[in-house]
């Protein structure tokens, strides 16, 4: 085994052929990873999503929280200039305050997105947007009527249309019998009974009615599970935002206090000893 094969097996485990290992190693050498300074700087932003935890004033390049670089720079410059820094030290502290404001604005947007995150729909597109709960109630009512002949709100017109479609599938099969025109004078429930009685495969029809209830019930369970998972994820995100917002508020308060102390400095240059000892043209005051 070659050195490349040994290294690959040590990393990925046994079971990889020498040919596959050599091909993978060769492909790795031709990787198109960023090589220039600007390329590396750009790729370093790939993981930036909402910027709520960022320490540097860089605009989010893509995604739902994408920012305009010019607008962000103007926002930071506006806050910095409003603090009227007198020297480089105060300007740097002012930019720290501005960055806290940027993070606060980003966190507010992230929290709004988490709270307004769309949940799985409660309708089935194949049923013209009818709520799944209504579909389930209708399917159960027809199943119960099929077994017991008790009408607990059966939508006979709807079920008649479905049975007509099912009946057409058996056309050409032995013992298939088309619906006579005389049935048009009957009620929907009576026509349904005719379709059930003349169904070429009654066992398959029974299974279809039962499966219809189970399928809709499974859709509801899947939707509710997805909703619960989405709600948990949104709650986790909002909790993270809350913690980070509190930390950012503390950093902003601290930065403002430090800036206030910097503003109390006397920036007038002190006189040197030579300047203080220089003679003046003024006459000494008379005693």
C-alpha positions as MATLAB code, in Angstrom:
seq = 'XXXXXXXXXXXXXXXXXXXXXXXXXXXXXXXXXXXXXXXXXXXXXXXXXXXXXXXXXXXXXXXXXXXXXXXXXXXXXXXXXXXXXXXXXXXXXXXXXXXXXXXXXXXXXXXXXXXXXXXXXXXXXXXXXXXXXXXXXXXXXXXXXXXXXXXXXXXXXXXXXXXXXXXXXXXXXXXXXXXXXXXXXXXXXXXXXXXXXXXXXXXXXXXXXXXXXXXXXXXXXXXXXXXXXXXXXXXXXXXXXXXXXXXXXXXXXXXXXXXXXXXXXXXXXXXXXXXXXXXXXXXXXXX';
ca = [
       0.000    0.000    0.000;
       1.300    3.452   -0.931;
       1.723    6.333    1.486;
      -1.323    8.045   -0.008;
      -3.383    4.889    0.446;
      -2.245    4.484    4.040;
      -3.022    8.088    4.885;
      -6.442    7.877    3.263;
      -7.318    4.643    5.049;
      -6.166    6.080    8.353;
      -8.473    9.034    7.850;
     -11.507    7.373    6.245;
     -11.230    3.784    7.433;
     -10.578    0.549    5.543;
     -12.522   -0.620    2.551;
     -11.372    2.012    0.028;
      -9.572    0.720   -3.021;
      -6.090    1.979   -3.909;
      -7.417    3.389   -7.169;
     -10.168    5.334   -5.405;
      -7.745    6.669   -2.813;
      -5.300    7.865   -5.469;
      -8.117    9.540   -7.415;
      -9.351   11.334   -4.292;
      -5.859   12.520   -3.426;
      -5.321   13.782   -6.966;
      -8.644   15.629   -6.950;
      -7.739   17.249   -3.650;
      -4.556   18.667   -5.172;
      -6.650   20.352   -7.858;
      -8.966   22.017   -5.348;
     -10.132   25.481   -6.397;
      -9.903   26.923   -2.912;
      -9.293   30.683   -2.696;
      -5.639   31.568   -3.122;
      -5.561   35.375   -3.327;
      -6.040   37.788   -0.460;
      -9.395   39.140   -1.707;
     -10.597   35.601   -2.409;
      -9.754   34.433    1.092;
     -11.431   37.524    2.550;
     -14.585   36.812    0.548;
     -14.718   33.120    1.473;
     -14.293   33.990    5.139;
     -17.772   35.533    4.978;
     -19.471   32.356    3.733;
     -20.725   31.431    7.211;
     -22.065   34.932    7.953;
     -25.864   34.709    8.180;
     -27.487   37.323   10.398;
     -24.459   39.175   11.811;
     -25.903   39.362   15.306;
     -22.631   38.190   16.831;
     -20.243   39.971   14.460;
     -17.399   42.053   15.848;
     -16.413   43.820   12.633;
     -18.588   46.219   10.577;
     -18.903   44.065    7.455;
     -22.145   44.004    5.474;
     -23.889   40.626    5.240;
     -23.412   39.656    1.583;
     -26.351   37.286    0.991;
     -29.376   35.572    2.445;
     -32.516   36.939    4.112;
     -30.418   39.350    6.224;
     -28.345   40.745    3.338;
     -27.225   44.340    3.809;
     -26.136   47.144    1.524;
     -22.499   48.018    2.116;
     -22.989   51.720    1.439;
     -26.028   51.947    3.728;
     -24.170   50.143    6.526;
     -21.135   52.419    6.192;
     -23.390   55.492    6.285;
     -25.178   54.153    9.379;
     -21.888   53.627   11.209;
     -20.476   56.959   10.045;
     -23.644   58.774   11.134;
     -23.445   57.410   14.692;
     -19.696   58.004   14.857;
     -19.973   61.614   13.653;
     -22.887   62.349   15.986;
     -20.605   61.608   18.934;
     -18.182   64.289   17.642;
     -14.903   62.487   18.443;
     -11.971   64.864   18.971;
      -9.089   62.487   18.250;
      -8.307   58.978   17.025;
      -8.924   57.413   20.438;
     -12.412   58.857   20.734;
     -13.168   57.980   17.104;
     -12.262   54.343   17.701;
     -14.465   54.250   20.792;
     -17.278   55.889   18.818;
     -17.007   53.152   16.209;
     -17.341   50.559   18.969;
     -20.573   52.239   20.030;
     -21.766   52.258   16.423;
     -20.997   48.548   16.068;
     -23.119   47.805   19.133;
     -25.966   49.644   17.420;
     -25.426   47.598   14.256;
     -25.602   44.348   16.214;
     -28.759   45.528   17.976;
     -30.446   46.287   14.658;
     -29.405   42.908   13.233;
     -30.627   41.017   16.275;
     -34.008   42.720   16.048;
     -34.315   41.559   12.442;
     -33.240   38.021   13.311;
     -35.756   37.826   16.151;
     -38.559   39.075   13.883;
     -37.658   36.438   11.302;
     -37.636   33.669   13.908;
     -41.011   34.679   15.321;
     -42.566   35.075   11.872;
     -41.048   31.928   10.398;
     -43.593   30.135    8.248;
     -44.965   26.901    9.626;
     -46.065   23.878    7.560;
     -49.383   24.529    5.865;
     -52.524   22.917    7.227;
     -53.960   22.272    3.770;
     -53.386   19.695    1.070;
     -52.759   21.262   -2.337;
     -54.328   18.271   -4.082;
     -57.686   19.046   -2.417;
     -58.015   22.685   -3.488;
     -56.740   24.040   -0.202;
     -59.215   22.283    2.069;
     -57.964   21.934    5.667;
     -56.700   18.472    6.523;
     -58.965   18.226    9.569;
     -62.015   18.727    7.374;
     -60.766   16.106    4.934;
     -60.262   13.655    7.781;
     -63.732   14.260    9.209;
     -65.313   13.697    5.814;
     -63.307   10.518    5.147;
     -64.188    9.095    8.574;
     -67.891    9.905    8.112;
     -67.970    8.048    4.802;
     -66.037    5.096    6.215;
     -68.481    4.804    9.128;
     -71.454    5.054    6.773;
     -69.933    2.388    4.549;
     -69.706    0.003    7.516;
     -72.784    0.896    9.590;
     -74.968    2.917    7.176;
     -75.228    5.641    9.832;
     -75.114    9.141    8.374;
     -72.863   11.331   10.541;
     -72.527   14.170    8.073;
     -71.517   12.285    4.937;
     -70.838   14.454    1.882;
     -72.584   12.134   -0.576;
     -72.077   14.400   -3.589;
     -68.327   14.474   -3.051;
     -68.073   10.729   -2.424;
     -70.214   10.019   -5.513;
     -67.749   11.882   -7.707;
     -64.877    9.893   -6.255;
     -66.628    6.542   -6.741;
     -67.451    7.427  -10.327;
     -63.737    7.987  -11.000;
     -62.798    4.735   -9.236;
     -65.456    2.836  -11.183;
     -64.060    4.077  -14.491;
     -60.701    2.527  -13.649;
     -62.278   -0.930  -13.923;
     -63.572   -0.350  -17.451;
     -62.501   -3.249  -19.657;
     -62.212   -5.614  -16.709;
     -64.391   -8.714  -16.548;
     -67.765   -8.190  -14.831;
     -67.494   -4.421  -15.336;
     -70.922   -2.844  -15.685;
     -71.407    0.814  -16.660;
     -73.836    2.849  -14.624;
     -77.283    2.856  -16.239;
     -78.845    6.176  -17.184;
     -81.804    5.389  -14.948;
     -79.515    5.968  -11.940;
     -79.446    9.683  -12.702;
     -82.891    9.941  -11.150;
     -81.655    8.450   -7.873;
     -80.200   10.302   -4.888;
     -76.450   10.547   -4.416;
     -76.511    7.991   -1.583;
     -78.490    5.525   -3.683;
     -76.095    5.893   -6.596;
     -73.169    5.305   -4.214;
     -74.773    2.075   -3.050;
     -75.098    0.990   -6.688;
     -71.382    1.648   -7.316;
     -70.453   -0.299   -4.190;
     -72.669   -3.227   -5.156;
     -71.355   -3.344   -8.755;
     -67.688   -2.732   -7.984;
     -65.617   -5.453   -9.734;
     -63.244   -5.640   -6.731;
     -65.095   -4.912   -3.504;
     -62.142   -5.805   -1.287;
     -59.989   -3.247   -3.064;
     -62.705   -0.636   -2.654;
     -62.902   -1.307    1.087;
     -59.132   -0.985    1.366;
     -59.235    2.279   -0.576;
     -61.782    3.774    1.839;
     -59.752    2.694    4.887;
     -56.452    3.864    3.399;
     -57.973    7.266    2.657;
     -58.570    7.844    6.372;
     -55.107    6.582    7.345;
     -53.371    8.704    4.698;
     -54.994   11.949    5.832;
     -54.354   11.087    9.477;
     -50.670   10.524    8.704;
     -50.497   13.881    6.922;
     -51.844   15.608   10.021;
     -49.368   13.807   12.272;
     -46.473   14.722    9.983;
     -47.582   18.349    9.803;
     -47.974   18.630   13.587;
     -44.549   17.083   14.136;
     -43.000   19.564   11.703;
     -44.791   22.422   13.426;
     -43.504   21.329   16.821;
     -39.960   21.058   15.506;
     -40.249   24.485   13.874;
     -41.631   26.004   17.049;
     -38.777   24.536   19.094;
     -36.221   25.864   16.623;
     -37.809   29.323   16.647;
     -37.875   29.320   20.465;
     -34.211   28.332   20.595;
     -33.338   31.137   18.180;
     -35.291   33.744   20.126;
     -33.630   32.590   23.358;
     -30.240   32.977   21.698;
     -31.224   36.446   20.489;
     -32.378   37.405   23.987;
     -29.089   36.352   25.581;
     -27.015   38.073   22.914;
     -29.118   41.234   23.097;
     -28.528   41.466   26.850;
     -24.805   41.029   26.319;
     -24.795   43.624   23.551;
     -26.693   46.080   25.766;
     -24.081   45.667   28.489;
     -21.296   46.244   25.971;
     -23.063   49.355   24.676;
     -23.502   50.780   28.192;
     -19.848   50.093   28.957;
     -18.721   51.680   25.691;
     -20.813   54.787   26.380;
     -19.375   55.139   29.883;
     -15.843   54.800   28.546;
     -16.570   57.388   25.891;
     -17.912   59.769   28.529;
     -14.649   59.414   30.465;
     -12.645   60.058   27.330;
     -14.610   63.235   26.719;
     -13.550   64.568   30.138;
      -9.889   64.552   29.114;
      -8.141   67.880   28.646;
      -6.712   67.703   25.138;
      -4.884   71.082   25.465;
      -1.168   70.361   25.007;
       0.765   71.007   28.268;
       3.560   73.630   28.142;
       7.121   72.393   28.211;
       9.677   73.583   30.788;
      11.448   75.637   28.159;
       8.231   77.384   27.190;
       7.395   78.135   30.804;
      10.874   79.682   31.451;
      10.911   81.899   28.355;
      11.106   85.656   29.227;
       8.106   87.766   28.413;
       7.874   91.384   27.343;
       5.435   92.197   30.109;
       6.763   94.281   32.990;
       6.589   92.660   36.408;
       3.750   93.786   38.508;
       4.535   96.454   41.092;
       4.459   95.346   44.647;
];
